[in-house]
Amino acid sequence: MTVTLETIRAAARTIAGEVMRTPCLPAPKLSALTGAEVFVKYENLQVTNAFKERGALVKLTALAPEDRRRGVIAMSAGNHAQAVAYHAGRLDIPATIVMPEPTPFVKVAATRGYGARVVLAGETLADAHGEAERIAAAEGLVWVHPYDDPAIVSGQGTIALELLEDQPDLDVLVIPVGGGGLIAGIATAAKALRPDIEIVGVEAALYPSMRAALDGTPAHCGGATLAEGIAVKNVGTLTLEIARALVDDILLVDEDQIERAVDAYLSLQKTMAEGAGAAGLAALMAHPGRFAGRRVGLVLCGGNIDPRLLSSIMVRGLARAGRMLSIRITTPDRPGVLGDISTLVGRLGGNILEVSHHRLFLHVPAKGTTLDVTMETHDRAHADAIMAALEARDYSVQELDLGESNL
C-alpha cells in the first residue's frame, strides 16, 4: 500500500463519525503576535486531545479478525499510545503500549484509563521501541507503528482534507515533525489538492532527525525537551521518502521558543497546547520574516501537557512580561519598614503575593534584614516604576528570577 490522495480520502470515510472533524479558525491575536495571517486547526479537541486518533483508527479498522483477537502493541511517548488504547478499547481489541519511563504521568494515566496494558521501558522512544519489538515477538502481537505505516500516514492526511476545505486559500502549512507521519500525510493530500502550497516542517532543535535525514548528515539528538511528542531520533523510511518529495523546508526551534508558544496559545487563544503541539507557532515566532503577511495554517496537534509543567510555564510567562515581579530588598531591621514598603507598593498599584524575611544569613548586615517580595504588576514599565520608587526611598533593590526568591 502506498499513500495517495485516494488512500487519504478512503481514510476520511473510515473515520467519519468516529473521530472529530476539528475546526480550523482564524487567530487574530496570533496574527498580531507573528505578523502572519494565522489559522489554527484544533486537533487538541479530539477525545484523546491529539491528532493520533485518525491514523490509529484507520490502522485498527483494517486489521483482519484473527489479528484483532491476537491483540496489538504500540510504542509511544503518549499521544499515539492514547489513540491506540482508546480505539482498541472501542473495537474490543486487546492493546499493549510500551512507553519511555520519562513520559509525563498525565499521558501514562490516560493510556491506562482507556484499558490498555502499559509497559514503561527505557529513557527514549528508541528504548521503548526495542522493548515493544521483544514483547510483540514473544506474545505474537500485531505491531501498530506510530508513524511509519501507510495506513497511519493516510489517516493523518485527513487533517489536510478538512483544513483546505475550511481554508482553501492558505499559502503555507506549518507542521510539527517527529517521526514524520503527520507531515507526510498532510503533504501528500495538500500537494495533490494545491500543488502551489508550501509545506514547512518544524522540529525541536534538540531532535533534528528529519532535517538531518533530508540534508544527508548525522542527526545529533538528545536532551530534555518540552516537545517530547516529537523527540524522535529516527524518522520513518516511508515518511522520509514522502518528505523528500513534498516537504519544502524544515525549521528548528529551541526550548525557549517552544515554551513561549505554549504560553501564547494559553494566554492569547485560551487553549492548551503541549510542546509538540505548539511547535508550529514557535516557528512563526522564531522566524517572523519567513511568514510575514502570508496566510499560514497551523496544526495544534496535541494538548496533553502535565498540569504542573503548564503552571510553571504560565508563571514564567508572567515574569517575562513583567507581570510577576520578584525582588530582594535590603533594609534596616527596625519597626515599620515592612509597612512602609507594602504601603508604597500598594499605592503604586502592585499586588504583593508573598514576603519572606532573612535575618540570619551571613551576607545580611547584623543590623539589617532582607525581604524577598513577589508581586503582581501590570507590565514591565509598571514593575520598573515600583523598583525605582523603592530605590528612591533608599532601599537597595535586586530583581530576582522567580526561582531564586524565598531562599
N, C-alpha and C positions, 0 to 999 in steps of 0.2 A: 504494500500500500504506500502510495506517495501522498504528499499533501498538496492539494489543489483547491481552487475556489469551489469546485463541486463537492469535494470531501468536507469542506468547511460549511457549505450550505446544508449538506446532509447532517452534519453535526448539529447545526442550528435546529433542524427539525427534530432531532433526537432529544434535545434538552428543552424544547419549547414546553412551557407549563411546569417544568420541574426545576429550572434554575431561573432566578430573577433576571428579567430584562432591565438592567440598571439604567438610570438616567444619565445623559450627557448634557451638562448645563453650563451656561456662561458663568464665569467667575470674575466679576468686575474688580473686586478687591485684589485678587491675584494678578489681574491685568495691570492695575495701577502699581503693584509692587514690582513687577518684572519688565514692564514696557511692551509685552506681547499681548495679543488678544487671546485670553486663555479660556479653554473649555475643559471641564473635568468629567471623566467617566467614573462614576462612583461604584467601583466593584467592592468597596468595603461594606456595601449594603447587603451582600449575599448572606445567606443563613450562617455560613462559617466565616463571614467577614473577609473573604478573599476570592479572587477570580478562579482559583484552582478547581472549584466545583465543576466548571464547564468540561475541562478535559477528563477529569476523573469519572464523571457520569458517562461520557461518551465511551471511554475505555471499558468500564464495568458493564455497560449495557451490551457491548459487543461480545462479551465472554460466552463461550459455549456452556451448556448446562452442567457438564462434568467439571469444568473449570470453576464454576460458581460453587459447586459442592466442595471442592478441594480447598477453596479459600484463597485470598490474595495477600500479598505482602508489599509494603512500600517503605521507602526511606525518605525522611523529610525533616527539615528544621521546624515544621509546624503547619503551614497552610495546606500543602499537599496532603499531609497526614490527616488533617481535619476533614478535608474534602473526601478523601477515600473512606475514612471511617464513617462519615455521615451518610454518604450514598450507599456504601456497602451495607450499612445497617438498614437503610430503607429497602434494599433489594434482597435482604436476608443472606448476604454473603459474608462468611467469617473473614475478619481482617486483622492482620498483624502489622504494626507500624514500628519501625526502628528509627529512633531519633537521637541526635547527638546529646550528650549529657548536659551541655550548657543551654539547651533550648529553654526559652522563657517558660516559667511554670504555667502561665496562663494558657499557653498552647498545648502543653502536656496534659493539663487537666481537662481542657476542652476535648482533646482527642480521646481520652479515656471516657469522657462523658458521652461520646457518641457510640460507645460499646466496643471499641477496638482493644485488642491486646497491645500494650505499649511496651517496647523494649528500649531502654536507654543504653547507648553504647558509643564510646569514644568521644573525642573532643570536636570532631569536624564531620561534615557530610560524607567525606571520603571514608572515614572510620565507620560511620553508620552504614554506608553502602556495603562495605565488606562484611559486616555482621548480617545485614539483610540477605546478601548472597548466600552466606553459610546456612542461615535458617531456611531459606527457600529451597536449597538443595536437600537439606536434612528432612524437611517436612513435606516436600512436594507442592509448595505453594506457587501460585501464579504471580509473576512479577508485574507490578504497576509502576512503571518508571515515572519520576516527576516531570521529565521534560523530553527525553529522547525517544519518543514514540509517536508515530503518525496520528494515532487516534487522539492522544493527548494534545498534540500541536493543533490538530484540526479543531478540537474543542475550544482551545484558547483563541483561535482565529475568529470565532463567532463574535468576539468583542468588536472587531473591526467592522463587521457587517452592521451591527447596531450603531456603532459610533458614526459611521459615514452616512447611515440612513438619517440619523438625527442632525448631523452637522456635515453636510456634503461638501462644503467649501473650505475645509481646513487645508492649510498649507503644509503642515508638518505634524507628525505624531511623535511624541517623546515617551519612550517605553523603558521601564526598568528591565535590566538584564541580569539573570543569574545563570542558569544552565542554558537559557535561550528559547525555551518552549513558548513563552508569551510573545516575544518579538518575532519569532519565526512564524507563528500562526497569524499574527496581525499583519506582518509584512506581506505574507502570501495573499491574503484577502485584499488588503488595501492597495497593493500594487496592481492586482488584477482589475480592481474596480477603478482606480485612479493612478495610472502609470506615472503621473507627474508629482504625486505626493511624496514628500521626503519622510524617511523613516530614520529616526535618531534613537540609538540605544544609550542607556545610562548605567554605568557600573560604579560600585563603591571603589574608591581608589585603592583600598587595601586588597581588593579581589578583582583585578583587571583581566579576567580569564578570556572573555570574548575579544576584547581589544587586542590582547597578545596573540590569540589564535589567528585573528584576521591579519595582524601585522607579521605573523610568522616568527615571533620572538618568544622566549621563555616567559611564562607568567609567574611573577613573584607575588605570591598570595600569602596572607597571614595577618593575624592581629584581631583584636576585639572590635567589631563594627556594630553600629546601631542598626545597620541594614542586614541582619543575619539571614533574612529570607533570600538575599541574592549573594550571600557569601559562598560562592561555588568556585572550587579550584579547577574543575574540569568541565568544559561545556560539552554538549552532546554532539555526536557525529552528524546526525541529521540536522540539528539546529544550526550547526556551524556551516553546513553546506547551504542552507537557506539564507543565513545571514550574509554569507559571502556574495550571494547572487543579488540580494534585495535590500540589505541594510546600507544606508548611505553614510552613517557616521556612528562612532561610539564615543561618548564623553565620559570622563571620570569625575566624581565628586568626592570631596573629603568629608570627614566626620562632622566638622563644624557646619558645613553646608547642609548635610542631611538633617542635623539637629534643628537648624533654623527652619528648614522646610516643614518638618513635623510640627514645629511651633506655629508656623504660618497657617497651616491647614487648620489647626485647632483654634487659634486666636482670630483668624480672619474668616474662615469658612465654617467654623463651628462643627468640624467633622474630624474624626480620628483617623490618623494615618500612622502605620508602623514605618520604620526606617526605610524598608524596601519600597513601600507604597508611596513615600514622599520623594523618592529619588528623581523622578521626572521634574518635579517642581524645583528641587535642589539644583538641577542642571540649568533651569531658566534663571534662577537667582545667581548662579555662579558665572553664567555666560550671557548676560543681558543683551549684548550687541549681536550675538548669534541669532537671536529670535525677535529682536525689536520690530514691532509693527506687524508681525506675522500672526496668522490665525493658527494657534497651537492647541492640539488635543493632548491632554494628559490622562493617563490611566492610573487612577488611585487604586492600585492593585490589591491592597490589603490594609486592614485596620487592627490587626492583632498585636497590640503593644502592651507590655506589662504596665499596670497602673502606677506602680511606684516609679518606674522609669519616666512615664509620661509626666508625673507630678514634678519630678526633678527638672525635666525639660521646660516645663511651664515656668518654674521659679527662675531658672537660668535665663529664660527669655525676658522675664520681667526685669531682671538685673541688667541685661544688655540694653534694654530700652530706657534704663534709668528710673524705672517704676518701682524697683525694690532696691533700697539703699542700705548697706551695712557699713557702719563707721566705728572706729575706735577713738574715743575722746579721752585725753589725759587731762585730769583736773586736780585742783587741791582737794584734800579729804576734809571737807567741812560741811556742816549742815546747810541745806538749801540749794546745793549745787545741782542735784538731780532735778529738783523742782524748777530751777531756773532753765535748765536745758529742755525739759519736757514742755514748759510753757512757751519757750521760744519756738520749738519745733511745731507745737500745736498752732501757735499764732501764724506761722508761715504756711500752714495747711498740710504738714506732714502727719502721717498716722503711725505712731510707734507701735510695733508689733511685739518687740522683745527687748529686754535690757538685762545685761549681766555685768556685775561689779567684779573687779580684780584688785585685791589689796596685797596679797601675799606673794605675788610673783617678784622675783629679784630685779627684773627690769623696771618695775614700778617704783617711783620715788617713795622713801619711807613715809613722808607726809603727804603722799598723793594717792591717787587711785586712777584706774582706767575704767571706762564704761564702754561696753560693746552694745551698740544700739542698732537695731534693724527696724526699718520703717518703710511704709509705702509712700511713694511720691508720684506726682503727675507725669513727669518726663525727666529727661536728662537735665534740662535747664533748671527745673524746679529743684532737683537734687543738688545741683551745683550752688543754687542760691541758698539753700539751707546750710550747706557746709561753709559757705562764705560768711553767713550771719553768725555761725558759731565761732569761726576764727576771729571775727570782728569783736567778739566778747572775750578774746584772749584764751580761748580753748584751743588746744592742739588737736587737730582732726586728721585722722588717717583713714582713707577709704579701704575697705577690705573686700576680698572675694567673699561670697556668701559662705563658702566652706570654711573660711578662716574665723568667722565670728564665733563668740561664746567658747573660746578655747581656754 
